[in-house]
């Protein structure tokens, strides 16, 4: 058994070294393959395949930008954040709960006019009574309570939901407001879900 294990390891190590030596494909080739892989796109979808400057940097660095690149991304994306003209950041937390649970919208199978959701539970724990949630992002339970419902933190949360790249360069979180996935009202409702004292996000599970 020992000799068999050594022999197997000897076969694996060279293959790993060979894999590491494979050069990266030219960017032009990658762009062409991506473009040719998506045909018969629904109206308005073609633009979704065109990376902006931030997406290009994140792709090229495998989401590990240098400090200078990260600073440039945050500065550039911060300029895109649009706060509500009425100055009100919190909407209806009950509606925000629906947005957080809704994973529809923006898919090939969705009929035109489908209202998009935030699908927040795919990555975050929020209401402690909800047992189905992802862990790609941090837990958001007691989010508002932990921050003493501070207005500046609510504003920061609004900005992050609107454009996560304004808070953290190459974030995995979608740019919901910047890309028009969520409306201003929906973002307000999500922020209320995080910051309203009556929201189950901020109340202990019973």
Backbone torsions as a table, in degrees:
resi	resn	phi	psi	omega
1	UNK	NA	-42.4	-179.0
2	UNK	-61.2	-43.8	-179.2
3	UNK	-66.1	-36.3	179.7
4	UNK	-65.8	-39.5	179.6
5	UNK	-64.7	-43.0	179.8
6	UNK	-63.3	-40.7	-179.6
7	UNK	-65.2	-40.7	179.4
8	UNK	-65.0	-41.0	179.4
9	UNK	-63.9	-37.4	-179.6
10	UNK	-64.7	-30.2	178.5
11	UNK	-77.6	-35.1	-176.4
12	UNK	-72.2	-44.4	-175.3
13	UNK	-57.7	-48.4	177.8
14	UNK	-60.7	-36.7	-178.9
15	UNK	-66.7	-35.6	177.1
16	UNK	-66.2	-41.8	179.6
17	UNK	-63.6	-38.8	179.2
18	UNK	-64.6	-41.1	-179.3
19	UNK	-62.8	-36.8	-178.7
20	UNK	-71.5	-19.1	-178.1
21	UNK	-88.6	-8.0	-179.3
22	UNK	-66.7	121.5	-178.1
23	UNK	-70.4	154.4	178.2
24	UNK	-67.6	144.6	178.7
25	UNK	-69.8	144.0	177.5
26	UNK	-56.9	142.2	-177.3
27	UNK	-58.4	-36.8	179.9
28	UNK	-62.5	-37.0	178.8
29	UNK	-67.1	-43.6	178.8
30	UNK	-60.8	-46.3	-179.6
31	UNK	-60.6	-40.8	-179.0
32	UNK	-66.3	-44.0	-179.4
33	UNK	-63.1	-42.7	179.2
34	UNK	-62.1	-45.5	-178.3
35	UNK	-63.4	-40.7	-177.7
36	UNK	-76.1	-17.5	-178.4
37	UNK	-79.7	-18.1	-178.6
38	UNK	-115.6	103.0	178.8
39	UNK	-118.6	162.6	179.9
40	UNK	52.5	47.0	-179.6
41	UNK	-70.9	145.6	174.5
42	UNK	-61.9	156.9	-179.7
43	UNK	-55.9	130.7	177.5
44	UNK	89.6	-4.0	-176.7
45	UNK	-85.8	-20.6	-175.9
46	UNK	-57.7	-38.1	-178.5
47	UNK	-63.8	-22.2	-178.2
48	UNK	-71.8	-15.4	178.6
49	UNK	-90.3	-8.7	-179.2
50	UNK	-92.6	115.9	-179.6
51	UNK	-78.4	136.5	172.7
52	UNK	-83.7	-178.6	-174.5
53	UNK	-59.4	-41.3	-179.5
54	UNK	-64.0	-45.8	-179.8
55	UNK	-63.5	-37.5	178.9
56	UNK	-63.0	-45.2	179.8
57	UNK	-63.3	-43.9	-178.9
58	UNK	-65.0	-37.4	177.9
59	UNK	-68.2	-45.6	-177.5
60	UNK	-66.1	-29.8	-178.5
61	UNK	-101.2	7.4	-177.4
62	UNK	53.8	43.6	179.2
63	UNK	62.1	25.4	177.0
64	UNK	-126.8	64.6	-177.5
65	UNK	-68.6	155.5	175.3
66	UNK	-68.3	168.9	179.7
67	UNK	-59.0	-41.3	-179.5
68	UNK	-66.6	-41.6	178.8
69	UNK	-65.4	-41.2	179.6
70	UNK	-63.3	-43.2	179.0
71	UNK	-62.3	-39.5	-179.6
72	UNK	-66.6	-40.0	179.1
73	UNK	-63.2	-49.9	-178.4
74	UNK	-60.7	-42.9	-179.8
75	UNK	-64.0	-43.3	-178.2
76	UNK	-67.7	-45.2	-176.3
77	UNK	-72.8	-29.5	178.1
78	UNK	-60.8	-33.4	-179.4
79	UNK	-68.0	-17.1	-177.7
80	UNK	-89.0	-13.2	-176.3
81	UNK	-69.9	127.4	179.1
82	UNK	-115.8	114.6	179.0
83	UNK	-85.9	156.6	-179.4
84	UNK	-57.1	136.1	-179.3
85	UNK	-64.2	-27.9	-178.8
86	UNK	-82.8	-3.8	177.8
87	UNK	77.8	-1.1	-179.5
88	UNK	-90.5	124.4	-176.2
89	UNK	-103.2	-22.5	-177.7
90	UNK	-105.0	130.6	177.4
91	UNK	-105.7	-128.2	-177.6
92	UNK	-105.1	113.6	-175.6
93	UNK	-64.0	-29.4	179.1
94	UNK	-65.8	-38.5	175.5
95	UNK	-70.9	-33.9	177.4
96	UNK	-63.1	-35.4	177.3
97	UNK	-62.8	-37.9	178.6
98	UNK	-66.7	-40.9	178.8
99	UNK	-63.2	-41.3	-178.7
100	UNK	-64.6	-32.4	-178.4
101	UNK	-85.0	-23.7	-173.3
102	UNK	-80.2	119.3	178.7
103	UNK	-106.8	10.9	-178.3
104	UNK	-87.0	166.7	176.9
105	UNK	104.6	137.3	176.0
106	UNK	76.4	16.0	179.6
107	UNK	-111.4	156.9	179.7
108	UNK	-58.4	-34.0	-175.6
109	UNK	-81.1	-8.1	-178.5
110	UNK	-81.9	129.3	177.3
111	UNK	-68.7	156.7	178.5
112	UNK	-54.7	140.0	178.9
113	UNK	89.3	-0.7	178.4
114	UNK	-62.4	129.0	179.1
115	UNK	-75.2	124.6	-179.2
116	UNK	-76.8	147.9	174.4
117	UNK	-111.4	177.7	179.2
118	UNK	-92.9	-21.1	-179.2
119	UNK	52.0	38.4	-174.6
120	UNK	-60.3	-34.7	-177.2
121	UNK	-69.4	-12.9	177.3
122	UNK	-64.8	-25.4	-176.3
123	UNK	-123.6	-17.6	-172.6
124	UNK	-130.0	146.9	165.8
125	UNK	-86.3	136.7	-178.4
126	UNK	-131.6	-85.8	175.2
127	UNK	-71.8	125.1	-177.5
128	UNK	-63.3	-21.8	179.8
129	UNK	-77.5	-15.8	178.2
130	UNK	-82.9	120.6	-175.9
131	UNK	-95.4	-11.2	-179.2
132	UNK	-105.7	107.8	-179.7
133	UNK	-157.8	157.5	178.6
134	UNK	-93.1	170.9	-177.8
135	UNK	-126.6	15.1	177.3
136	UNK	-62.8	-37.9	177.7
137	UNK	-104.9	169.7	-179.4
138	UNK	-70.4	157.6	174.7
139	UNK	-65.3	139.7	179.4
140	UNK	-111.2	12.7	178.1
141	UNK	-63.0	139.8	-178.6
142	UNK	59.7	27.2	-174.8
143	UNK	-58.1	-51.0	-179.9
144	UNK	-71.3	-42.1	-178.7
145	UNK	-60.9	-42.7	-179.8
146	UNK	-63.4	-24.0	-179.5
147	UNK	-103.7	12.8	178.0
148	UNK	54.5	30.2	176.1
149	UNK	55.5	33.3	-177.0
150	UNK	-65.9	136.9	-177.9
151	UNK	-61.4	-38.7	-178.8
152	UNK	-67.4	-31.5	177.5
153	UNK	-73.9	-33.9	175.9
154	UNK	-65.2	-38.9	178.4
155	UNK	-65.9	-40.2	178.4
156	UNK	-65.0	-37.7	178.6
157	UNK	-66.0	-40.7	177.7
158	UNK	-59.8	-45.7	-179.1
159	UNK	-62.4	-39.1	-178.1
160	UNK	-70.0	-39.0	176.8
161	UNK	-66.6	-39.7	179.7
162	UNK	-63.4	-47.2	-179.5
163	UNK	-153.3	96.5	-176.5
164	UNK	-61.5	-26.6	-179.9
165	UNK	-66.9	-17.6	177.5
166	UNK	-75.2	-16.4	-180.0
167	UNK	-105.5	-35.3	-176.5
168	UNK	-148.7	116.7	-177.1
169	UNK	-61.8	134.9	178.9
170	UNK	62.2	32.0	175.6
171	UNK	-62.0	147.5	177.0
172	UNK	-79.2	-10.1	-178.1
173	UNK	-76.3	133.8	179.4
174	UNK	-61.7	155.3	175.7
175	UNK	-91.0	79.4	-168.9
176	UNK	-58.9	-46.4	-179.0
177	UNK	-79.7	-43.7	-177.8
178	UNK	-59.0	-38.0	-178.7
179	UNK	-95.1	6.2	176.4
180	UNK	70.6	21.4	178.4
181	UNK	-73.5	-44.1	177.2
182	UNK	-114.1	147.8	177.1
183	UNK	-82.6	169.0	177.0
184	UNK	-57.7	-43.6	-179.8
185	UNK	-61.4	-43.1	-179.9
186	UNK	-62.8	-40.6	179.2
187	UNK	-65.4	-41.7	176.0
188	UNK	-58.2	-42.4	-178.7
189	UNK	-66.1	-39.3	178.1
190	UNK	-65.1	-42.4	178.3
191	UNK	-63.2	-37.4	176.4
192	UNK	-64.9	-37.7	177.6
193	UNK	-60.3	-32.7	179.5
194	UNK	-83.2	-31.8	-169.7
195	UNK	-114.9	-13.6	179.5
196	UNK	-71.0	128.8	179.7
197	UNK	-58.8	-25.4	-179.5
198	UNK	-86.6	-7.8	179.7
199	UNK	-68.2	141.3	177.5
200	UNK	-62.5	-15.8	174.8
201	UNK	-62.5	-31.5	-175.3
202	UNK	-108.3	8.2	179.0
203	UNK	-119.1	140.9	-178.8
204	UNK	-61.6	144.3	176.8
205	UNK	-70.7	141.6	179.7
206	UNK	-110.1	NA	NA
